[in-house]
Amino acid sequence: MSVAFLLLGANLGNRNENILTAKKQLEVSAGKIIMSSSVSETEPWGKIHQPAYLNQVLILETTLLPYRLLDATKTIEKNFGERIPHSWNAREMDIDILYYDSQVINNQLINIPHPYIPFRKFTLTPLVEIAPDFIHPVYRLSNAELLGCCLDTSTVLSTKQCGEKSVQK
């Protein structure tokens, strides 16, 4: 059994429902979700002239090897409809594999850990919420340390378990 960290993001359609649906599909096709961060509303990153995203990080127990997990996530994304082939376009669902155990895989098909983890506050904030001490296998820093070094100044609005909202800048 392996553990994968996944980032779900949606900025089109019913964003909340899209995240819930993707989580259900992940549990059917990829494994068991053992932990979820709060859902955060975040500014778009990269291509900024588009609607705000809802994001959530999941920890998934899986028997799928990294390439099969990638296939499963891409199938789920396609279930939400065709997406314009550019990494930072608006979409109903995007699923990134952030970590897969502590493996490092870099080739034309897959990059694990996800290469943008240290640069994206919308990724690091929910990672720190559920796994602050997990060590990035390349940078050899914890998620909390990476967030402390992150130069991204975008706003991450997190919905806390009690329903309150807090803004982190």
C-alpha positions in Angstrom: 0.0 0.0 0.0 1.3 3.4 -0.9 0.3 6.9 0.1 -0.3 9.7 -2.4 -1.0 13.3 -1.8 -3.4 14.8 -4.4 -4.5 18.4 -5.1 -8.0 18.9 -6.4 -8.9 22.2 -8.1 -12.0 23.5 -9.8 -12.9 27.0 -11.0 -15.8 26.3 -13.4 -19.3 24.9 -12.8 -20.4 24.0 -9.3 -17.0 23.9 -7.8 -18.0 22.3 -4.5 -20.0 19.6 -6.2 -17.1 19.0 -8.6 -14.7 18.4 -5.7 -17.2 16.0 -4.0 -17.8 14.1 -7.2 -14.0 13.8 -7.9 -13.4 12.5 -4.4 -16.1 9.8 -4.8 -14.6 8.8 -8.2 -11.1 8.6 -6.7 -12.4 6.3 -4.0 -13.9 4.0 -6.6 -11.0 4.0 -9.0 -7.8 4.8 -7.0 -8.0 4.0 -3.3 -9.1 5.2 0.1 -9.0 8.9 1.1 -7.6 8.8 4.6 -7.4 12.6 5.2 -8.6 15.8 3.5 -7.6 19.4 4.1 -10.2 22.2 4.3 -11.5 23.4 1.0 -9.8 26.7 0.1 -10.8 29.5 -2.3 -7.7 30.7 -4.1 -6.7 33.2 -6.7 -5.7 31.7 -10.0 -2.0 31.0 -10.4 -0.1 31.3 -13.7 -2.9 32.5 -15.9 -4.7 35.0 -13.6 -7.6 36.3 -15.7 -10.1 33.6 -14.8 -12.4 32.7 -11.9 -11.2 31.8 -8.4 -10.5 28.2 -7.7 -11.6 25.9 -4.9 -8.8 23.6 -3.9 -8.4 20.7 -1.5 -5.5 18.3 -0.7 -6.2 14.7 -0.1 -4.1 11.9 1.3 -4.9 8.7 -0.6 -4.0 5.1 0.3 -3.6 3.3 -3.0 -2.4 0.0 -4.5 -2.0 1.8 -7.9 1.5 2.4 -9.1 2.3 6.1 -9.9 1.5 5.7 -13.7 -1.7 3.9 -13.0 -2.7 6.6 -10.5 -2.0 9.2 -13.1 -4.2 7.4 -15.6 -7.0 7.3 -13.0 -6.7 11.0 -12.2 -6.7 11.9 -16.0 -9.8 9.7 -16.5 -11.6 11.5 -13.7 -10.7 14.9 -15.2 -12.0 13.8 -18.6 -15.3 12.8 -16.9 -15.8 16.5 -16.2 -15.5 17.3 -19.9 -12.8 18.2 -22.4 -10.3 20.7 -21.2 -8.3 23.1 -23.3 -4.8 21.7 -23.5 -2.9 24.2 -21.4 -1.8 23.7 -17.8 -3.3 26.9 -16.4 -6.6 27.2 -18.2 -9.9 27.3 -16.3 -11.5 23.9 -15.7 -14.2 22.0 -13.9 -11.6 19.6 -12.4 -7.8 19.4 -12.2 -6.1 16.7 -10.1 -2.4 16.9 -9.5 -0.3 14.2 -7.9 1.8 16.1 -5.4 3.7 13.3 -3.7 3.7 9.5 -4.0 5.3 8.1 -0.9 8.8 9.7 -1.0 9.5 8.7 -4.6 11.1 11.0 -7.1 10.1 10.3 -10.7 10.9 12.8 -13.5 10.2 12.0 -17.1 8.0 13.0 -20.0 4.9 11.3 -18.5 5.0 12.2 -14.9 6.9 14.4 -12.4 6.7 13.4 -8.7 6.9 15.3 -6.5 5.0 18.0 -8.4 7.5 20.5 -9.5 5.5 23.6 -8.4 4.9 22.6 -4.8 7.5 25.0 -3.3 6.1 27.9 -5.4 2.3 27.7 -4.9 0.8 28.9 -1.6 -2.6 27.3 -2.7 -0.8 23.9 -2.6 1.4 24.4 0.5 -1.3 25.9 2.8 -3.6 22.8 2.7 -0.5 20.5 2.7 0.6 22.1 5.9 -2.9 21.8 7.4 -2.8 18.0 7.1 0.9 17.0 6.8 3.1 19.9 8.1 6.1 17.6 8.8 6.1 15.6 5.6 9.5 16.0 4.0 9.8 17.0 0.3 12.0 14.3 -1.1 14.0 16.7 -3.3 14.3 19.8 -1.2 14.6 17.9 2.0 12.4 20.4 3.8 9.0 19.9 5.5 5.8 21.2 3.9 5.8 23.8 6.8 9.3 24.9 6.0 8.5 25.2 2.3 5.5 27.4 3.1 7.7 29.6 5.3 10.0 30.1 2.3 7.3 30.5 -0.3 7.4 33.8 -2.1 3.8 33.5 -3.4 1.7 36.3 -2.0 -1.7 35.2 -3.3 -4.6 34.9 -0.9 -5.8 31.5 0.3 -9.2 31.7 2.0 -9.7 28.5 4.0 -13.0 27.2 5.3 -12.3 25.8 8.8 -14.0 22.7 10.2 -16.3 24.9 12.3 -17.5 26.8 9.3 -15.6 30.0 10.0 -13.4 31.5 7.4 -9.9 32.9 7.8 -7.7 34.7 5.3 -4.0 33.9 5.1 -1.7 36.2 3.2 
